[in-house]
């Protein structure tokens, strides 16, 4: 049978055998490669030279003469020399030409290798930066694009001439990413260096001693805070104990690293806790729709921002008078001679020598004193007392490491009798400790936990949003699932939009996203509150980098205690339908112990890019005020009563919570 016959040997062609032997020869050594190169050149040059000689009418007639002409042509082509005569002389000339060719080739190779290594070194970003007055950004995260863009967009007097970025990433990759997200840097030089910022030898490459400011960003890795601490220690080693070194601004995510980071940063260092800032802002936006838009406008350098102005012209003058002392700037507080900020002080607080004013202005030169009291129309001022806010029923969908902080901030700012329903697809968080006794009066916030499959749209569509005054949507932490955190958030928002269309009721939604590029994808009404934690931290760090005294200002504005930014109906300050100047609104807010810094038009709240928000309008601006309009204020919110628990558990354990769990009550999903 055919299957029993021995297998015939595969026939190999002569061409395949020759190619195989040629490959084996090349693989032996460099000498073999050079030999084949010489043979190949001779195989081409000699026949072509012979053809040129034999076809030349002026070539010698004798065979020896023609062979000599072939030799000269080949020698000139191969640069071997054209010496003729006896065969020995010709051989020596060929040998000398080959040696010269070898020396020249070696020299060219050495030069080429040296240039290639130097170019590779430059492309790796390991050369020393010789700059002065530059901004140094250490680390790579989602915040880096916002920080770099804002440093470039800062006003000319404060703009660094160069922004130097050091991160443990490829230099070319960083440059491409910055070009795609930030765009052209204009007159500011953008310099990237590659290497670990926690290595003092690498850190010295960016010349932190001569920098104007140093910013340390946390990465997206689980060990980000520990790496920030190492970077601060490396920076301390490079700068030494020099008290005149540049201000250092760092950010950590976990409160447990904040104290250590402050020690490592030194006396000129400022440390932000990003998770706490994000949680505070989320909680504040629940009761103040549009607050995220105001803060976004306030923190970027595209419009008006906080500055420090000279207070010499107001020494001995009450603060209430100073509020109407600038036609194109809004005063919000004082910076004492000791450097302590006082936001929204009492109207009878006297401005002392050595103090400076905290103002909202387009730049440092925008705060020029001028009496604006004549612009106030007292006849347009509202006289009725504003109604007190009632208890709220809130819904929180999702859970992550910032969720305990959000709940704590909501508890501290809620009106007595408020209820918060927390729905998570994990196990119901159990109390981290025994709840402390409640005060005798009604508790401020009752927290109720429920478990539901939030990843399933049909579960979300079964929710009844009718009893809720506001909804907070949180995504999972990165790495908690196969999907990106924002994917779960977008599905939740899509289900809420379907519920809105079914019921015709527009819910108040505050959403947390991790990537600003997903903002246009979020199925939300224009002007809704979307908190992008990385962007918020980046804007905040860029502002403080320009003036470190603003760190305490923003810390109070984002806290649950003391003065903060809020939006309140314009009808509380001016009569609806009346035409009045913004100075009238400022005077009315002053009489209620508040500082007015802008307004939001209700008829433009859905129109981008500002959605009706106008900060720092001229005091002389006249407009018709409607009851639906809002006034943007720096005001003092009531805090938790004495004896109430104000502890915040920031351990990040999703199964622990410092809030009493109340099981009875209707489930949010139907």
PAPARO-511763 format. One line per 8 residues: their letters; for each residue y, z, x of C-alpha. Coordinates in Angstrom, 3 decimals, decimal comma. Each point is the difference from the previous one (the first is absolute). Last residue first. Layout:
BEGIN
a	Y:Z:X  ...
//
This chain:
BEGIN
xxxxxxxx	49,182:43,517:-38,760  1,216:0,741:3,484  2,493:2,884:0,397  -2,515:2,720:-0,913  1,252:2,452:-2,559  0,440:3,614:1,031  -2,118:2,670:1,584  -0,833:-0,221:3,726
xxxxxxxx	2,969:1,597:1,673  -0,140:-0,068:3,781  2,462:2,320:1,707  1,788:-1,702:2,848  -0,608:0,530:3,724  -2,342:-2,983:0,127  -3,214:-0,681:1,817  -2,541:-2,752:-0,402
xxxxxxxx	2,234:-2,667:1,447  0,463:1,989:3,178  3,287:-1,209:1,458  0,924:3,314:1,568  3,468:-0,225:-1,375  -0,234:2,987:-2,334  3,528:0,695:-1,191  0,926:3,581:-0,831
xxxxxxxx	2,866:0,503:-2,425  -1,630:2,530:-2,308  2,405:1,366:-2,563  1,419:3,441:0,631  3,595:-1,100:-0,165  0,445:-3,025:-2,180  -0,661:-3,483:1,371  3,135:-1,977:0,782
xxxxxxxx	2,809:-1,348:-2,131  1,398:-3,294:1,341  3,229:-0,165:1,981  1,874:-3,286:-0,138  0,700:-3,101:2,067  0,622:-2,503:-2,737  -0,689:-3,544:-1,190  1,524:-0,494:-3,462
xxxxxxxx	-2,042:-1,799:-2,650  0,881:-2,566:-2,648  -1,634:0,238:-3,433  3,058:1,711:-1,580  2,203:-2,839:1,136  2,949:0,154:2,380  2,570:-2,780:-0,073  1,229:-0,740:3,494
xxxxxxxx	2,889:0,747:2,365  -0,441:0,142:3,780  2,781:2,114:1,572  -2,415:2,400:1,703  -1,668:-2,931:1,701  -3,753:-0,176:-0,638  -2,181:2,129:2,289  -3,427:-1,057:-1,253
xxxxxxxx	-0,605:-2,571:-2,706  -3,498:-0,207:-1,523  -0,377:-2,640:-2,739  -3,440:-1,209:1,041  1,167:-0,440:3,638  -1,900:-3,237:0,761  -0,851:-0,660:-2,687  0,821:0,068:-3,726
xxxxxxxx	-1,987:2,363:-2,217  2,496:2,885:0,105  2,953:-2,305:-0,608  0,888:1,041:-3,578  -0,556:3,683:0,862  2,541:0,023:2,794  -0,782:2,487:2,718  2,666:2,253:1,538
xxxxxxxx	1,429:1,209:3,279  0,625:2,998:2,284  0,899:2,780:-2,475  0,048:3,486:1,572  -0,985:2,891:-2,300  1,297:3,451:-1,017  0,680:-0,932:-3,653  3,758:-0,344:0,612
xxxxxxxx	-0,790:-2,156:3,011  -2,024:-2,347:-2,212  3,007:-0,499:-2,261  2,276:-0,641:2,993  -2,419:-2,539:1,488  -0,343:-1,735:-3,382  3,784:-0,256:-0,298  0,174:-1,391:3,552
xxxxxxxx	-2,430:-2,705:-1,178  2,783:-1,238:-2,206  -0,076:0,101:-3,783  -0,494:-2,277:-2,987  -1,506:1,974:-2,882  -3,026:-1,207:-1,961  -2,018:3,140:0,645  2,259:2,969:0,855
xxxxxxxx	-0,211:0,867:3,666  -2,102:2,601:1,863  -3,118:0,821:-2,042  0,159:-3,460:-1,591  -0,800:-1,486:3,420  -3,580:1,154:-0,408  -1,427:1,684:3,112  -1,469:-1,363:3,229
xxxxxxxx	-1,036:2,362:2,802  0,433:0,542:3,726  -0,742:3,486:1,302  1,709:3,305:0,622  -1,967:3,196:0,526  -3,729:0,347:-0,438  -2,564:-2,676:-0,802  0,635:-1,692:3,320
xxxxxxxx	0,882:-3,653:0,552  3,773:0,525:0,119  -0,397:3,135:2,113  -2,031:-1,747:2,697  2,304:-2,995:-0,251  3,009:2,075:1,038  -1,934:1,939:2,658  -1,005:-3,279:1,674
xxxxxxxx	3,528:-1,411:-0,364  1,168:1,916:3,073  -2,255:-2,273:2,099  2,359:-2,937:-0,529  -1,153:-3,585:0,634  -3,635:1,020:0,423  0,291:1,987:-3,229  0,646:-3,187:-1,974
xxxxxxxx	-2,771:-1,948:1,743  -2,449:2,854:-0,615  0,801:0,063:-3,720  -0,405:-3,749:-0,372  -3,358:0,100:1,784  -1,209:2,955:-2,034  0,849:-1,757:-3,257  -1,623:-3,255:1,138
xxxxxxxx	-3,221:1,735:0,964  -0,164:1,944:-3,264  0,622:-2,957:-2,296  1,195:1,672:-3,222  0,384:-2,262:-3,017  2,336:1,180:-2,764  0,451:-2,700:-2,628  3,029:-2,285:0,303
xxxxxxxx	-1,768:-3,098:-1,211  -2,849:0,938:-2,345  -3,307:0,490:1,715  -3,026:-2,188:0,669  -0,033:0,744:3,764  -0,416:-3,257:1,922  3,638:-0,113:1,147  -0,438:3,487:1,563
xxxxxxxx	-3,208:-0,959:1,810  1,887:-1,127:3,105  1,423:3,531:0,246  -3,416:1,299:1,030  -1,093:3,595:-0,692  0,983:0,162:-3,658  0,886:3,025:-2,156  0,956:-0,617:-3,609
xxxxxxxx	2,308:1,861:-2,380  -0,423:-1,109:-3,613  2,188:0,839:-3,025  -1,920:-1,508:-2,921  1,439:-2,825:-2,106  -1,382:0,279:-3,530  -0,974:-3,219:-1,781  -3,458:1,492:-0,561
xxxxxxxx	-2,148:-2,957:0,978  2,418:-1,488:2,551  0,395:3,385:1,682  -3,768:0,473:0,092  -0,354:-3,382:1,735  2,675:1,033:2,538  -1,845:3,259:0,638  -3,208:-1,949:0,686
xxxxxxxx	1,827:-2,182:2,529  1,456:3,078:1,648  -3,471:1,481:0,464  -1,335:-3,244:1,479  2,981:-0,158:2,373  -0,623:3,576:1,144  -3,662:-0,670:0,759  0,948:-3,010:2,143
xxxxxxxx	2,790:1,996:1,674  -2,478:2,239:1,808  -1,898:-2,919:1,601  -3,528:-0,354:-1,275  -3,242:1,178:1,586  0,788:3,639:-0,766  1,561:3,168:1,345  1,104:-1,748:3,200
xxxxxxxx	3,681:-0,049:-0,848  0,810:2,851:-2,434  -0,377:-0,738:-3,677  2,903:-1,309:-2,096  2,386:2,146:-2,000  1,468:-0,899:-3,413  2,474:2,456:-1,557  0,661:-0,178:-3,747
xxxxxxxx	2,963:1,336:-2,007  0,861:1,358:-3,439  -3,604:0,066:-1,197  -1,120:0,582:-3,592  -0,393:-3,720:-0,822  -1,867:-1,025:3,137  -3,434:-0,041:-1,634  -2,505:-1,192:2,569
xxxxxxxx	-2,923:-2,212:-0,958  1,338:-2,965:1,957  -0,391:2,028:3,184  -3,709:0,476:-0,603  -0,469:-3,698:-0,795  1,714:-0,856:3,293  -2,694:1,782:2,061  1,248:1,402:3,313
xxxxxxxx	1,498:2,972:-1,839  -3,460:1,331:-0,833  1,087:3,305:-1,542  0,209:3,643:1,063  2,471:2,441:-1,535  2,379:2,618:1,383  2,579:2,008:-1,962  3,168:1,355:1,652
xxxxxxxx	2,337:2,279:-1,990  3,579:-0,135:1,219  2,972:2,380:-0,245  -1,960:2,950:-1,316  1,498:1,652:-3,146  1,496:3,416:0,645  -1,779:3,044:1,418  -0,526:-1,575:3,369
xxxxxxxx	-3,464:-1,336:0,819  -2,336:2,136:2,075  -1,146:-1,736:3,185  -2,724:-2,578:-0,248  -3,185:0,842:1,898  -0,388:-2,343:2,908  -0,677:-3,667:0,765  -0,420:-0,657:-3,720
xxxxxxxx	-2,567:-2,702:-0,753  0,823:-3,687:0,065  -1,873:-1,848:-2,803  -2,550:-2,236:1,685  1,302:-3,471:0,745  1,159:-2,784:-2,309  3,243:1,857:-0,604  2,062:0,849:-3,061
xxxxxxxx	2,675:2,675:0,439  1,689:1,117:-3,243  3,309:1,777:0,651  1,538:2,244:-2,654  3,551:1,348:-0,270  0,699:3,380:-1,669  2,855:0,995:2,275  1,840:-3,069:1,369
xxxxxxxx	-1,613:-1,603:3,016  1,599:0,019:3,460  -2,294:2,396:1,865  -3,141:-1,134:-1,801  0,760:-3,648:0,670  0,436:0,734:3,710  -3,338:1,827:0,086  -1,742:-2,835:-1,820
xxxxxxxx	1,400:-2,556:2,438  -1,053:2,118:2,985  -3,535:0,321:-1,347  -0,071:-3,811:-0,544  1,067:-0,902:3,543  -3,576:-0,056:1,358  -1,119:-2,295:-2,802  -0,674:0,129:-3,725
xxxxxxxx	0,279:-2,422:-2,890  1,870:-0,065:-3,321  2,605:2,726:-0,627  1,217:0,484:-3,586  3,046:1,997:-1,085  1,002:1,935:-3,132  3,576:1,219:0,394  1,851:3,170:-1,011
xxxxxxxx	3,572:-0,455:-1,218  3,154:-0,915:1,871  3,081:1,889:-1,033  2,561:-1,917:-2,010  3,243:-0,968:1,742  3,034:2,145:-0,923  2,587:-1,870:-2,027  3,398:-0,751:1,538
xxxxxxxx	-0,454:-3,526:1,286  2,902:-1,178:2,163  1,956:-3,012:-1,251  3,184:1,960:-0,680  -0,098:1,442:3,527  0,756:-3,397:1,520  -0,300:0,459:3,778  1,656:-2,693:2,148
xxxxxxxx	2,914:2,281:0,981  -2,466:2,257:1,808  -0,761:-2,764:2,519  1,731:1,460:3,100  -0,746:-2,145:3,053  -2,180:0,783:3,010  -1,796:-2,821:1,838  -3,816:0,080:-0,162
xxxxxxxx	-1,016:-3,636:0,554  0,417:0,155:3,791  -3,357:1,691:0,523  -1,804:-2,625:-2,053  -0,739:-1,080:-3,611  0,764:3,523:-1,280  -1,778:3,025:-1,457  1,630:3,054:1,526
xxxxxxxx	-1,048:3,202:1,763  3,277:1,560:1,129  0,481:1,717:3,338  0,836:3,607:0,757  1,794:1,158:3,160  2,878:1,524:-1,945  -1,114:1,385:-3,386  -0,245:-1,917:-3,296
xxxxxxxx	0,353:2,565:-2,791  -2,746:0,374:-2,605  1,679:0,150:-3,428  -1,998:-2,940:-1,367  -3,287:1,686:0,871  -2,084:-1,810:2,577  -1,716:-3,303:-0,832  -1,942:-0,239:3,244
xxxxxxxx	0,776:2,484:2,783  -1,329:-1,275:3,336  -0,366:2,377:2,980  1,347:-1,347:3,315  1,654:3,221:1,168  3,457:-1,363:-0,778  -1,214:-0,492:-3,583  -0,995:-3,412:-1,322
xxxxxxxx	1,446:-0,318:-3,489  -1,159:-1,657:-3,189  -0,261:-2,994:-2,334  3,246:-1,923:0,533  0,022:-3,502:-1,469  1,855:-2,723:1,907  2,354:-2,864:-0,931  3,056:1,795:-1,450
xxxxxxxx	-0,495:3,234:1,979  1,593:3,371:-0,911  -1,392:0,428:-3,515  -2,993:2,091:1,093  2,281:1,753:2,531  1,781:1,797:-2,845  -3,230:1,656:-1,152  -0,741:0,980:3,603
xxxxxxxx	3,044:2,247:0,081  2,606:-0,857:2,707  0,510:2,270:3,053  -0,638:-2,875:2,415  -0,038:-3,251:-1,986  1,723:-2,465:2,369  -2,192:1,185:2,902  -3,216:-0,723:-1,885
xxxxxxxx	-1,300:-2,870:2,161  -2,842:-1,910:-1,604  -3,771:0,233:0,431  -1,935:-2,887:-1,519  -2,486:-0,506:-2,842  -0,845:-3,544:-1,052  1,607:-2,915:-1,777  -1,478:-3,492:-0,022
xxxxxxxx	-2,549:-1,949:2,080  -0,752:2,930:2,287  -2,898:1,301:-2,093  -0,271:3,605:-1,144  2,389:0,023:-2,956  -1,174:-3,226:-1,598  -3,630:1,123:0,197  1,055:3,440:-1,197
xxxxxxxx	1,716:-1,415:-3,077  -2,917:-2,281:-0,827  -2,444:2,901:0,382  2,140:2,077:-2,389  -0,234:-2,600:-2,772  -1,666:2,293:-2,514  0,776:3,655:0,733  -2,656:2,357:-1,373
xxxxxxxx	-2,985:-1,624:1,690  2,136:-1,235:2,913  0,367:3,526:1,363  -3,755:0,515:0,215  -0,520:-3,275:1,847  2,876:0,821:2,375  -1,382:3,420:0,819  -3,479:-1,396:0,610
xxxxxxxx	1,337:-2,655:2,377  2,022:2,536:1,981  -2,984:2,361:0,196  -2,344:-2,758:1,172  2,467:-1,181:2,651  0,626:3,321:1,711  3,045:-0,649:2,160  0,547:1,429:3,482
xxxxxxxx	3,382:0,166:1,745  0,356:0,470:3,753  3,014:1,012:2,079  -1,299:3,532:0,523  -3,451:-1,175:1,071  -2,308:-2,629:-1,486  -3,105:1,921:1,088  1,047:3,150:-1,855
xxxxxxxx	0,868:-1,992:-3,113  -3,334:-1,836:0,202  -1,858:3,309:0,110  1,835:1,212:-3,111  -0,608:-3,276:-1,865  -3,678:-0,418:0,821  -1,342:2,126:-2,878  2,421:-1,707:-2,389
xxxxxxxx	-2,085:-3,165:0,169  1,590:-3,458:0,081  2,082:0,179:3,149  3,284:-1,727:0,853  2,028:0,137:3,198  3,693:-0,234:0,884  1,105:0,690:3,558  3,656:0,284:1,025
xxxxxxxx	0,584:-1,372:3,512  -0,030:2,287:3,036  2,910:2,224:0,885  -2,057:3,188:-0,063  -2,153:-1,361:2,826  -3,149:2,132:0,093  -2,143:-2,912:1,136  0,680:-3,391:-1,541
xxxxxxxx	-3,332:-1,527:1,020  -2,074:3,134:-0,653  1,757:0,614:-3,328  -0,739:-3,570:-1,007  -3,659:0,553:0,835  0,035:3,155:-2,131  1,608:-1,922:-2,872  -2,619:-2,733:0,343
xxxxxxxx	-2,813:2,547:-0,093  1,425:1,531:-3,197  0,316:-3,435:-1,589  -3,639:-0,685:0,944  -1,094:3,224:-1,689  1,895:-1,060:-3,123  -1,631:-3,435:-0,065  -3,595:1,230:0,380
xxxxxxxx	-1,082:-1,416:-3,384  1,450:-3,402:1,005  2,972:-1,586:-1,781  2,330:0,579:2,951  2,728:2,619:0,192  3,395:-1,180:1,270  1,974:1,552:2,875  3,695:-0,901:0,136
xxxxxxxx	2,116:0,347:3,153  3,819:-0,197:0,010  2,788:-1,282:2,259  -2,387:-0,812:2,800  0,796:0,599:3,689  -2,707:2,601:0,543  -2,481:-1,890:-2,232  -0,293:-2,829:2,565
xxxxxxxx	-2,592:-2,185:-1,828  -2,352:-0,126:3,023  0,001:3,817:0,283  -2,272:0,161:-3,042  -2,729:-1,839:1,901  -0,078:2,585:2,790  0,371:2,848:-2,522  -3,070:-1,205:-1,975
xxxxxxxx	0,350:1,050:-3,665  1,825:-3,263:-0,769  -3,204:-1,928:0,632  0,781:-3,507:1,275  1,852:-3,190:-0,826  3,727:-0,595:0,216  2,145:-1,850:-2,524  3,715:-0,786:0,355
xxxxxxxx	2,307:-0,962:-2,893  3,501:-0,797:1,255  2,680:0,473:-2,657  2,384:-2,947:-0,381  -1,939:-1,417:-2,941  -3,406:1,615:-0,394  -1,495:-3,075:-1,713  -2,551:0,965:-2,655
xxxxxxxx	-1,316:3,476:-0,718  -3,407:-0,657:-1,567  -1,148:-3,265:1,633  1,868:0,470:3,278  -1,235:3,566:0,227  -3,621:-1,074:-0,497  0,272:-2,806:2,573  1,595:2,311:2,576
xxxxxxxx	-2,640:2,667:-0,562  -2,834:-2,530:0,454  1,585:-1,337:3,181  0,220:3,512:1,426  -3,613:0,916:-0,830  -0,210:3,498:-1,414  0,237:3,555:1,318  3,622:0,312:-1,058
xxxxxxxx	3,419:0,031:1,655  2,976:-1,530:-1,821  3,405:-0,392:1,654  3,026:-0,658:-2,221  2,978:-1,346:1,934  3,764:0,077:-0,334  -0,312:2,953:-2,313  2,049:-0,280:-3,208
xxxxxxxx	2,260:2,982:-0,512  3,443:-1,644:0,205  -1,422:-3,267:-1,474  -1,394:1,432:-3,233  -3,764:0,288:-0,142  -1,951:-3,164:-0,892  -1,930:-0,046:3,285  -0,966:3,648:-0,310
xxxxxxxx	-0,888:-0,659:-3,645  -2,323:-2,889:0,868  -1,681:1,993:2,778  -0,646:2,995:-2,253  -1,186:-2,084:-2,959  -2,393:-2,038:2,143  -1,312:3,088:1,799  -0,806:1,909:-3,177
xxxxxxxx	-3,284:-1,831:-0,581  -1,226:1,492:3,267  0,392:-0,408:3,762  1,038:2,619:2,520  3,114:0,809:2,026  3,391:-1,449:-0,957  2,667:0,223:2,718  3,620:-0,752:-0,932
xxxxxxxx	2,226:-1,293:2,792  3,055:1,614:1,583  -1,006:-1,185:3,451  -2,545:-2,654:0,902  -2,221:-0,783:2,987  -3,411:-0,330:-1,668  -2,868:0,236:2,495  -2,725:-2,656:-0,129
xxxxxxxx	-3,325:0,605:-1,764  0,409:-2,283:-3,018  -3,421:-1,676:0,045  1,737:-3,399:0,072  1,890:1,074:3,101  -3,216:0,983:1,751  -1,632:-3,275:-1,091  2,991:-1,906:1,397
xxxxxxxx	-0,339:1,886:3,275  -3,751:-0,622:0,124  0,500:-3,710:-0,724  2,723:-0,254:2,646  -2,247:1,625:2,581  -2,970:-2,183:-0,941  2,100:-3,172:0,201  1,432:0,965:3,395
xxxxxxxx	-3,456:0,814:1,370  -1,454:-3,206:-1,434  2,808:-2,125:1,428  -0,539:1,578:3,415  -3,740:-0,605:-0,219  0,549:-3,617:-1,011  2,410:-0,507:2,898  -2,451:1,518:2,443
xxxxxxxx	-2,941:-2,022:-1,347  1,984:-3,251:0,090  1,032:0,718:3,569  -3,633:0,651:0,928  -1,072:-3,212:-1,755  2,680:-1,999:1,786  -1,054:1,410:3,382  -3,628:-0,925:-0,701
xxxxxxxx	0,988:-3,541:-1,031  2,087:-0,382:3,157  -2,903:1,303:2,102  -2,354:-2,527:-1,628  2,460:-2,878:0,571  0,396:0,993:3,623  -3,790:0,126:0,449  -0,469:-3,362:-1,759
xxxxxxxx	2,258:-1,626:2,630  3,384:-1,232:-1,006  1,853:0,832:-3,139  2,139:2,928:-1,100  1,027:-0,265:-3,670  0,109:3,672:-0,984  -2,243:1,835:-2,441  2,500:-0,030:-2,883
xxxxxxxx	-2,753:-1,105:-2,428  1,915:-3,144:-0,980  1,283:-0,583:3,532  -3,512:0,360:1,387  -1,472:-2,374:-2,595  2,604:-2,679:0,734  -0,357:0,403:3,760  -3,807:-0,158:-0,158
xxxxxxxx	0,040:-3,099:-2,195  2,411:-1,661:2,463  -2,385:0,848:2,856  -2,877:-1,461:-1,974  2,067:-3,155:-0,504  0,721:-0,289:3,695  -3,663:0,533:0,891  -1,052:-2,707:-2,454
xxxxxxxx	2,396:-2,555:1,439  2,524:-1,870:-2,115  2,608:2,739:-0,130  1,655:0,588:-3,425  3,037:-2,073:-0,953  -1,619:-1,547:-3,071  -0,918:3,481:-1,300  -3,095:-0,141:-2,252
xxxxxxxx	-2,351:1,258:2,720  2,379:2,815:0,905  0,581:1,227:-3,587  -3,719:-0,138:-0,766  -0,769:1,979:3,137  2,570:2,648:-0,994  -1,563:0,211:-3,495  -3,486:0,367:1,495
xxxxxxxx	1,179:2,714:2,430  2,126:2,038:-2,477  -2,501:0,386:-2,862  -3,222:1,006:1,714  2,040:1,756:2,664  1,621:2,238:-2,611  -3,327:0,772:-1,683  -1,675:0,785:3,328
xxxxxxxx	2,832:2,313:0,992  -0,104:1,823:-3,381  -3,802:0,244:0,204  0,358:1,704:3,345  2,724:2,348:-1,254  -2,225:1,120:-2,869  -2,889:0,528:2,376  2,240:2,080:2,249
xxxxxxxx	1,066:2,130:-2,984  -3,600:1,038:-0,489  -3,312:-0,688:-1,750  1,067:-0,750:-3,578  1,296:-3,462:0,854  -3,380:-1,020:1,390  -1,867:1,249:-3,062  2,349:-1,945:-2,259
xxxxxxxx	-0,617:-3,189:1,995  -3,748:0,571:-0,147  0,185:0,310:-3,813  2,211:-3,079:-0,325  -2,403:-2,058:2,122  -2,986:1,156:-2,036  1,790:-0,771:-3,278  0,884:-3,490:1,222
xxxxxxxx	-3,572:-0,640:1,178  -1,241:0,732:-3,490  -2,241:2,926:-0,801  -3,196:-0,603:-1,969  -1,251:2,998:-1,886  -3,577:0,802:0,942  -2,483:-0,948:-2,710  -1,450:2,865:-1,931
xxxxxx	-3,765:0,169:0,367  -1,921:-1,708:-2,830  -1,411:2,326:-2,653  2,777:-0,727:-2,561  -0,768:-3,700:0,092  -3,543:0,647:-1,065
//
